[in-house]
């Protein structure tokens, strides 16, 4: 399990102590805004042709000792490349576009908005094997809110790329923070990794809880961050 909780946006009231503010300052250095403000693949980016991709699959079939010319495998290279187009379509989608429509009729609502149990499937970037689970997203809007389905859409865009669970968590939180500019955002992901459950040690993985607090473009006050962390942890135990 991974969680990322951002502390209060600068300029808003905060109960953070001076010593805490220094610790909570700054967005994680590894996150480049380009990761969530535009599609990952540029239109002019050089890429192998579909035929070259299918030939690569055929090579892998030969590598494992199979005969790519046998009847059951004749269409496998084409099917694999088509599956890749679907599984990794997130590279061609822009996260910012998923959150570009907001609504201002909130009647002064200033509490958390929480969407839980967003199912997702992603692919481990180390072994290109699936990991899947649920994402829980909470944010405190400032005047405007986004449609709840858009948060699920955002999760899918990032999930349909090669990922680690930690990076997926951070990207979702950073995109919401940068694009919606809420008062705060918290994201928690729990997942099973088949690269651990069906290979290697072949054990069911334990969920990991990796909380992180920072005050990049926005977030919860410190006491609110703690409350959100407890709330999201309670969700995971349901």
CORKANOR-V734324 format. One record per pair of residues at least 24 apart in sequence whose C-alpha atoms are under 10 Angstrom apart, sorted by the first residue. I is the first residue (numbers start at 1). GAP is how many residues later the second one is. Records with the same first field share a line. If there is no record, write none. Layout:
# CORKANOR-V734324
I=GAP ; GAP
This chain:
# CORKANOR-V734324
1=132 ; 133 ; 134 ; 164 ; 165 ; 168 ; 187 ; 188 ; 189 ; 190 ; 191 ; 205 ; 206 ; 207 ; 208 ; 209 ; 210 ; 232 ; 235
2=133 ; 163 ; 164 ; 165 ; 166 ; 167 ; 168 ; 185 ; 186 ; 187 ; 188 ; 189 ; 205 ; 206 ; 207 ; 208 ; 209 ; 210
3=132 ; 133 ; 134 ; 162 ; 163 ; 166 ; 167 ; 170 ; 183 ; 184 ; 185 ; 186 ; 187 ; 205 ; 206 ; 207 ; 208 ; 209 ; 210 ; 226 ; 229 ; 230
4=133 ; 162 ; 165 ; 166 ; 167 ; 168 ; 169 ; 170 ; 181 ; 182 ; 183 ; 184 ; 185 ; 205 ; 206 ; 207 ; 208 ; 209 ; 210 ; 221 ; 225
5=133 ; 134 ; 165 ; 168 ; 179 ; 180 ; 181 ; 182 ; 183 ; 206 ; 207 ; 208 ; 209 ; 210 ; 213 ; 214 ; 215 ; 216 ; 217 ; 219 ; 220 ; 221 ; 223 ; 224
6=133 ; 167 ; 168 ; 171 ; 177 ; 178 ; 179 ; 180 ; 181 ; 205 ; 206 ; 207 ; 208 ; 209 ; 210 ; 211 ; 212 ; 213 ; 214 ; 215 ; 216 ; 218 ; 219
7=176 ; 177 ; 178 ; 179 ; 205 ; 206 ; 207 ; 208 ; 209 ; 210 ; 211 ; 212 ; 213 ; 214 ; 215 ; 216 ; 217 ; 218 ; 219
8=174 ; 175 ; 176 ; 177 ; 205 ; 206 ; 207 ; 208 ; 209 ; 210 ; 211 ; 212 ; 213 ; 214 ; 215 ; 216 ; 217
9=168 ; 172 ; 173 ; 174 ; 175 ; 205 ; 206 ; 207 ; 208 ; 209 ; 210 ; 211 ; 212
10=173 ; 205 ; 206 ; 207 ; 208 ; 209
11=207
12=171 ; 206 ; 207 ; 208 ; 209
13=208
14=206 ; 207 ; 208 ; 209 ; 210
15=206 ; 207 ; 208 ; 209
16=205 ; 206 ; 207
17=205
20=202
21=193 ; 194 ; 201
22=192 ; 193
23=190 ; 191 ; 192
24=188 ; 189 ; 190 ; 191 ; 192 ; 198
25=188 ; 189 ; 190 ; 191 ; 192
26=187 ; 188 ; 189 ; 190 ; 191 ; 192
27=143 ; 147 ; 186 ; 187 ; 188 ; 189 ; 190 ; 191
28=142 ; 146 ; 184 ; 185 ; 186 ; 187 ; 188
30=137 ; 140
31=136 ; 139 ; 140 ; 143 ; 144
32=139 ; 142
33=138 ; 141 ; 142 ; 145
34=60
35=56 ; 59 ; 60 ; 123 ; 136 ; 139 ; 140
36=57 ; 58 ; 59 ; 60 ; 61 ; 118 ; 121 ; 122 ; 135 ; 136 ; 137 ; 138 ; 139 ; 140 ; 142 ; 143
37=57 ; 58 ; 59 ; 60 ; 137 ; 138 ; 141 ; 142
38=53 ; 54 ; 55 ; 56 ; 57 ; 58 ; 59
39=51 ; 52 ; 53 ; 54 ; 55 ; 56 ; 57 ; 58 ; 118
40=50 ; 51 ; 52 ; 53 ; 54 ; 55 ; 118 ; 121
41=48 ; 49 ; 50 ; 51 ; 52 ; 53
42=49 ; 50
43=49
50=27 ; 28 ; 31 ; 32
51=26 ; 27 ; 30
53=24 ; 25 ; 27 ; 28
54=24 ; 25 ; 26 ; 27 ; 28
56=25
57=24
84=76
85=75
86=74
87=34 ; 35 ; 36 ; 43 ; 72 ; 73 ; 74 ; 75
88=34 ; 35 ; 69 ; 70 ; 71 ; 72 ; 73 ; 74
89=67 ; 68 ; 69 ; 70 ; 71 ; 72
90=64 ; 65 ; 66 ; 67 ; 68 ; 69 ; 70 ; 71 ; 72
91=66 ; 67 ; 68 ; 69 ; 70 ; 71
92=65 ; 68 ; 69
93=61 ; 63 ; 64 ; 65 ; 67
94=60 ; 63 ; 64
95=55 ; 56 ; 58 ; 59 ; 60 ; 61 ; 62 ; 63 ; 76 ; 77 ; 80 ; 81 ; 84
96=58 ; 79 ; 80 ; 82 ; 83 ; 84
97=53 ; 57 ; 82
98=48 ; 49 ; 51 ; 52 ; 53 ; 54 ; 55 ; 56 ; 57 ; 59 ; 81
99=46 ; 47 ; 48 ; 49 ; 50 ; 51 ; 52 ; 54 ; 55 ; 76 ; 77 ; 80 ; 81
100=46 ; 50 ; 79 ; 80
101=43 ; 44 ; 45 ; 46 ; 49 ; 79
102=41 ; 42 ; 43 ; 44 ; 45 ; 48 ; 78
103=40 ; 41 ; 42 ; 43 ; 44
104=38 ; 39 ; 40 ; 41 ; 42
105=38 ; 39 ; 40
106=35 ; 36 ; 37 ; 38 ; 39
107=36
108=34 ; 35 ; 36
109=31 ; 32 ; 33 ; 34 ; 35 ; 36
110=30 ; 31 ; 32 ; 33 ; 34 ; 73
111=27 ; 28 ; 29 ; 30 ; 31 ; 72
112=25 ; 26 ; 27 ; 28 ; 29 ; 71 ; 72 ; 73 ; 74 ; 108 ; 112 ; 116
113=24 ; 25 ; 26 ; 27 ; 28 ; 32 ; 33 ; 35 ; 72
114=24 ; 25 ; 26 ; 34 ; 71 ; 72 ; 73 ; 118
115=24 ; 33 ; 34 ; 36 ; 37 ; 72
116=36 ; 71 ; 72 ; 73 ; 116 ; 119 ; 120
117=35 ; 72 ; 73 ; 118 ; 119
118=31 ; 33 ; 34 ; 35 ; 37 ; 38 ; 71
119=33 ; 36 ; 37 ; 70 ; 71 ; 72
120=32 ; 33 ; 35 ; 36 ; 37 ; 38 ; 39 ; 40 ; 69 ; 71
121=34 ; 35 ; 38 ; 39 ; 40 ; 70 ; 71
122=33 ; 34 ; 35 ; 36 ; 37 ; 38 ; 39 ; 40 ; 41 ; 42 ; 43 ; 46 ; 69 ; 71
123=36 ; 37 ; 38 ; 39 ; 40 ; 41 ; 42 ; 70 ; 71 ; 72
124=35 ; 37 ; 38 ; 39 ; 40 ; 41 ; 69 ; 70 ; 71
125=36 ; 37 ; 38 ; 39 ; 40
126=36 ; 37 ; 38 ; 69
127=35 ; 67 ; 68 ; 69 ; 72
128=34 ; 35 ; 66 ; 67
129=33 ; 64 ; 65 ; 66 ; 67 ; 69 ; 70
130=32 ; 33 ; 62 ; 63 ; 64 ; 65
131=28 ; 32 ; 33 ; 34 ; 59 ; 60 ; 61 ; 62 ; 63 ; 64 ; 65 ; 66
132=27 ; 33 ; 57 ; 58 ; 59 ; 60 ; 61 ; 62
133=56 ; 57 ; 58 ; 59 ; 60
134=54 ; 55 ; 56 ; 57 ; 58 ; 102
135=33 ; 34 ; 37 ; 52 ; 53 ; 54 ; 55 ; 56 ; 101
136=33 ; 50 ; 51 ; 52 ; 53 ; 54 ; 96 ; 97 ; 99 ; 100
137=32 ; 35 ; 36 ; 39 ; 48 ; 49 ; 50 ; 51 ; 52 ; 95
138=35 ; 38 ; 46 ; 47 ; 48 ; 49 ; 50 ; 90 ; 93 ; 94
139=34 ; 37 ; 38 ; 41 ; 42 ; 43 ; 44 ; 45 ; 46 ; 47 ; 48 ; 80 ; 81 ; 89
140=40 ; 41 ; 42 ; 43 ; 44 ; 45 ; 46 ; 78 ; 79 ; 80
141=39 ; 40 ; 41 ; 42 ; 43 ; 44
142=38 ; 39 ; 40 ; 41 ; 42
143=39 ; 40
144=36 ; 37 ; 38
145=35 ; 37
146=30 ; 34
151=25
164=29
165=24 ; 25 ; 26 ; 27 ; 28 ; 43
166=42 ; 44
170=42
173=46
174=42 ; 43 ; 44
176=41 ; 42
177=38 ; 39 ; 40 ; 41 ; 42
178=38 ; 39 ; 40
179=38
180=37 ; 38
181=36 ; 37 ; 38
182=35 ; 36 ; 37 ; 38
183=34 ; 35 ; 36 ; 37 ; 38
184=31 ; 32 ; 33 ; 34 ; 35 ; 36 ; 37 ; 40 ; 41
185=33 ; 34 ; 35 ; 40 ; 43
186=25 ; 26 ; 27 ; 33 ; 34 ; 39 ; 42 ; 43 ; 46
187=24 ; 41 ; 42 ; 45
188=41 ; 44 ; 45 ; 47 ; 48
189=43 ; 47
190=46
207=29
209=24
